[in-house]
Amino acid sequence: MGHRLQFTALLTYHYACDVRVIRLQRQRGLGNSATQLQKKLQEQHSEKWLSRTIQYLNDCQYFREAANTGILTPPQFEDPPKFTQLPTYKWFLTAYVQDILPRIEEIKASVTSTFGSILKMDSKKKVVKKLAGKSSGTAAWATNVANEIGQVLVCVLTASEGVGLGPMAEGLVKRYTDTGVSPPKLLYDDRDCCEGGAMKVKDLFRQWVDLPIRLDIWHFMRRFAVGCTTEAHPLYGVFLGRLSQCIFEWSKEDLELLKQAKGSELKQNGVLDPSDETIIHSITKKELAAHCRRKTRGVEATTSLIHDLLETFSGEQGCDTLGVPLLDPDWIWDIWDSQEKHIKYIQDPEGIQLYVKTGSVKKGGVELPVYRCARGSTSLESFHLHLNRFIPGKFSK
């Protein structure tokens, strides 16, 4: 290995690639693709060829002028070498793969050494729809499992949602067992959290006997959003906001500390003796999410609040100025009958810390903690969104 590292080029069948070029491909993303790299190198090579050609012709001119004065015999000049086109972007990808192959085992070990104490599992269709070539139509769902900080542990493609995930779960359990890592404390899923599901997640991870399964609250709320007549209704956002308040409550301690910091900040900006209403209006959603923790209200309180919310928006208060209702009167109560049993599966389990302090900031002279929340599968939703944005229109599996 030490002898191999002394070589600065990687050899392929026809060409050789500088290792520095290969390193540029290791962090690819939007605007940093192999095609973009090939275009940039093409421009740099052409500029270098042009400058050397001009320098060569300039030197030839000196010799010709010297021959005209009789200092030396007229020399015979050769034409400058023609510009050689660079290989296509596919060759750069091939060279990159050749660089990976000698250390594929180390890469596999690094990928499979990712663990977590709180896991999130989610399935999507959008990424699989971009399969092209022989792979097109071979899969319908992409299922990913990530940890509490957004690192993806495993990704599999299946023909239908839920079916065929047994080997994935067994491999994940085996990874934890073989390395002696403690099993995860909690698993969030987007569906089939309870005993009545067709594919019970509890059965997939049956070797982890004490693993609690929780339903992602965002997916739970989206099921009620289906009962709305239209997302363009002016009360649609208000309804979802009230629904979130029925499920969560803010930490009073964190909220008071944030209000104290915002009050001091307003006084520094020239607002004398700001009222509580002024302070609350100055707090943004981003500040609430960063500096305040939330917890679920409990099964009984959540059930009562959601029922009262549906009754309120099913009446006159759920209509806009033209009398158009927000909720479908029949459909929304069918949804409530089917989703009421899931309320106990969205509650925070006792004894599991869902918030981690990642730092602190000062506002108005008050030091505020910055929290990162591990609840739900929001990080996986963001991963799917970015994956679907960065992957080309069609790709081969």
WOGI-V586633 format. One record per residue. RES is the residue in one small letter. SS is DSSP state (alpha for helix, beta for strand, coil for the rest). PHI is phi as a letter, one per 30 degrees, with the letter a starting at -180 (NA if undefined). NEAR is the number of other C-alpha atoms within 10 Angstrom. Layout:
# WOGI-V586633
res=[RES;RES]
ss=[SS;SS]
phi=[PHI;PHI]
near=[NEAR;NEAR]
This chain:
# WOGI-V586633
res=[m;g;h;r;l;q;f;t;a;l;l;t;y;h;y;a;c;d;v;r;v;i;r;l;q;r;q;r;g;l;g;n;s;a;t;q;l;q;k;k;l;q;e;q;h;s;e;k;w;l;s;r;t;i;q;y;l;n;d;c;q;y;f;r;e;a;a;n;t;g;i;l;t;p;p;q;f;e;d;p;p;k;f;t;q;l;p;t;y;k;w;f;l;t;a;y;v;q;d;i;l;p;r;i;e;e;i;k;a;s;v;t;s;t;f;g;s;i;l;k;m;d;s;k;k;k;v;v;k;k;l;a;g;k;s;s;g;t;a;a;w;a;t;n;v;a;n;e;i;g;q;v;l;v;c;v;l;t;a;s;e;g;v;g;l;g;p;m;a;e;g;l;v;k;r;y;t;d;t;g;v;s;p;p;k;l;l;y;d;d;r;d;c;c;e;g;g;a;m;k;v;k;d;l;f;r;q;w;v;d;l;p;i;r;l;d;i;w;h;f;m;r;r;f;a;v;g;c;t;t;e;a;h;p;l;y;g;v;f;l;g;r;l;s;q;c;i;f;e;w;s;k;e;d;l;e;l;l;k;q;a;k;g;s;e;l;k;q;n;g;v;l;d;p;s;d;e;t;i;i;h;s;i;t;k;k;e;l;a;a;h;c;r;r;k;t;r;g;v;e;a;t;t;s;l;i;h;d;l;l;e;t;f;s;g;e;q;g;c;d;t;l;g;v;p;l;l;d;p;d;w;i;w;d;i;w;d;s;q;e;k;h;i;k;y;i;q;d;p;e;g;i;q;l;y;v;k;t;g;s;v;k;k;g;g;v;e;l;p;v;y;r;c;a;r;g;s;t;s;l;e;s;f;h;l;h;l;n;r;f;i;p;g;k;f;s;k]
ss=[coil;coil;coil;alpha;alpha;alpha;coil;coil;beta;beta;beta;coil;coil;coil;coil;beta;beta;beta;alpha;alpha;alpha;alpha;alpha;alpha;coil;coil;coil;coil;coil;coil;coil;coil;coil;alpha;alpha;alpha;alpha;alpha;alpha;alpha;alpha;alpha;alpha;alpha;alpha;alpha;alpha;alpha;alpha;alpha;alpha;alpha;alpha;alpha;alpha;alpha;alpha;alpha;alpha;alpha;alpha;alpha;alpha;alpha;alpha;alpha;alpha;alpha;coil;coil;coil;coil;coil;coil;coil;coil;coil;coil;coil;coil;coil;coil;coil;coil;coil;coil;coil;coil;alpha;alpha;alpha;alpha;alpha;alpha;alpha;alpha;alpha;alpha;alpha;alpha;alpha;coil;coil;alpha;alpha;alpha;alpha;alpha;alpha;alpha;alpha;coil;coil;coil;coil;coil;coil;beta;beta;beta;beta;beta;beta;beta;coil;coil;coil;alpha;alpha;alpha;beta;coil;alpha;alpha;alpha;coil;coil;coil;coil;coil;beta;beta;beta;beta;beta;beta;coil;coil;coil;coil;coil;beta;beta;beta;beta;beta;beta;beta;coil;coil;coil;coil;coil;coil;coil;alpha;alpha;alpha;alpha;alpha;alpha;alpha;alpha;alpha;alpha;alpha;alpha;alpha;alpha;coil;coil;coil;coil;coil;coil;beta;beta;beta;beta;coil;coil;coil;coil;coil;coil;coil;coil;coil;coil;coil;alpha;alpha;alpha;alpha;coil;coil;coil;coil;coil;coil;coil;beta;beta;beta;beta;coil;alpha;alpha;alpha;alpha;alpha;alpha;alpha;alpha;alpha;coil;coil;beta;coil;coil;coil;coil;coil;coil;coil;alpha;alpha;alpha;alpha;alpha;alpha;alpha;alpha;alpha;alpha;alpha;alpha;beta;beta;beta;coil;alpha;alpha;alpha;alpha;alpha;alpha;alpha;alpha;alpha;alpha;alpha;alpha;alpha;alpha;alpha;alpha;alpha;coil;coil;coil;coil;coil;coil;coil;alpha;alpha;alpha;alpha;alpha;alpha;alpha;coil;coil;alpha;alpha;alpha;alpha;alpha;alpha;alpha;coil;coil;beta;beta;beta;coil;coil;alpha;alpha;alpha;alpha;alpha;alpha;alpha;alpha;alpha;alpha;alpha;alpha;alpha;alpha;alpha;alpha;coil;alpha;alpha;alpha;beta;coil;coil;coil;coil;coil;beta;coil;beta;coil;coil;coil;alpha;alpha;alpha;alpha;alpha;alpha;alpha;alpha;alpha;alpha;alpha;alpha;alpha;alpha;alpha;coil;coil;coil;coil;coil;coil;coil;coil;coil;beta;beta;beta;beta;beta;beta;beta;beta;beta;coil;coil;beta;beta;beta;beta;beta;beta;beta;beta;coil;coil;coil;coil;alpha;alpha;alpha;alpha;alpha;alpha;alpha;alpha;alpha;alpha;alpha;alpha;alpha;coil;coil;coil;coil;beta;coil;coil]
phi=[NA;d;d;d;d;d;d;c;b;c;c;b;d;c;b;b;c;d;d;d;d;d;d;d;c;d;b;c;a;d;i;b;d;d;d;d;d;d;d;d;d;d;d;d;d;d;d;d;d;d;d;d;d;d;d;d;d;d;d;d;d;d;d;d;d;d;d;d;d;i;d;b;d;e;d;c;c;d;d;d;d;d;d;c;d;d;d;d;d;d;d;d;d;d;d;d;d;d;d;d;e;d;b;d;d;d;d;d;d;d;d;d;c;c;b;a;c;b;c;b;b;b;b;b;c;e;d;d;d;c;d;b;i;d;d;d;i;d;b;b;b;c;c;b;b;b;c;d;c;j;d;d;d;a;b;b;c;b;d;b;d;j;d;i;d;e;d;d;d;d;d;d;d;d;d;d;d;d;c;i;d;d;d;d;c;a;b;c;b;c;a;h;d;c;d;d;d;d;c;d;d;d;d;d;c;d;d;c;d;c;d;d;c;b;d;d;d;d;d;d;d;d;d;d;d;d;d;d;d;a;d;d;d;d;c;d;d;d;d;d;d;d;d;d;d;d;c;c;b;d;d;d;d;d;d;d;d;d;d;d;d;d;d;d;d;d;d;d;d;j;d;d;h;d;d;d;d;d;d;d;d;d;d;c;d;d;d;d;d;d;c;b;c;b;b;d;d;j;d;d;d;d;d;d;d;d;d;d;d;d;d;d;d;d;c;d;d;c;c;d;d;c;i;d;d;d;c;d;d;d;d;d;d;d;d;d;d;d;c;d;d;d;d;d;c;c;d;d;d;d;i;c;d;c;c;b;d;c;l;a;b;c;b;i;i;c;d;c;d;c;c;c;c;c;d;i;c;d;d;d;d;d;d;d;d;d;d;d;d;d;d;d;e;b;b;d;d]
near=[5;6;6;8;9;8;11;12;15;16;14;12;5;5;12;12;16;13;16;10;16;19;11;14;17;11;8;12;11;11;10;13;16;20;14;13;18;19;14;12;13;17;13;12;16;16;12;12;17;13;11;13;17;12;12;13;13;11;11;16;12;11;16;17;13;15;14;12;9;10;10;12;12;13;11;8;10;7;9;12;8;8;12;10;9;16;11;13;16;12;16;20;16;12;22;21;13;15;16;15;11;10;10;12;11;12;13;10;10;10;14;15;12;15;21;21;16;22;26;29;23;21;23;16;16;15;20;22;19;18;20;15;10;9;13;16;13;15;17;19;22;21;18;20;24;25;23;25;15;19;17;22;19;17;14;15;20;17;13;13;17;18;11;13;18;14;11;18;19;14;13;17;18;13;17;18;12;8;9;9;12;11;19;18;18;21;27;27;21;18;20;18;22;18;11;8;10;11;17;17;24;19;13;17;19;14;14;14;10;13;16;15;23;27;24;24;22;14;16;17;15;11;16;20;21;15;19;20;17;15;12;10;17;14;20;17;13;11;20;15;11;14;19;17;16;21;23;17;13;16;12;12;10;17;16;12;17;25;16;18;19;22;26;20;19;17;13;12;10;9;13;11;11;14;10;12;8;14;18;14;8;15;14;9;8;9;12;16;15;17;19;23;22;19;15;18;18;16;17;10;12;22;19;11;17;20;14;13;16;19;14;12;17;19;13;12;13;21;17;13;7;6;10;12;21;26;26;14;17;10;14;19;18;11;15;18;9;10;14;14;12;17;19;17;19;22;20;18;17;6;7;11;13;19;16;14;12;10;10;13;11;11;15;17;13;16;13;20;18;19;18;18;18;21;24;25;27;18;20;23;15;12;17;20;13;12;13;16;12;14;13;11;12;14;15;10;12]
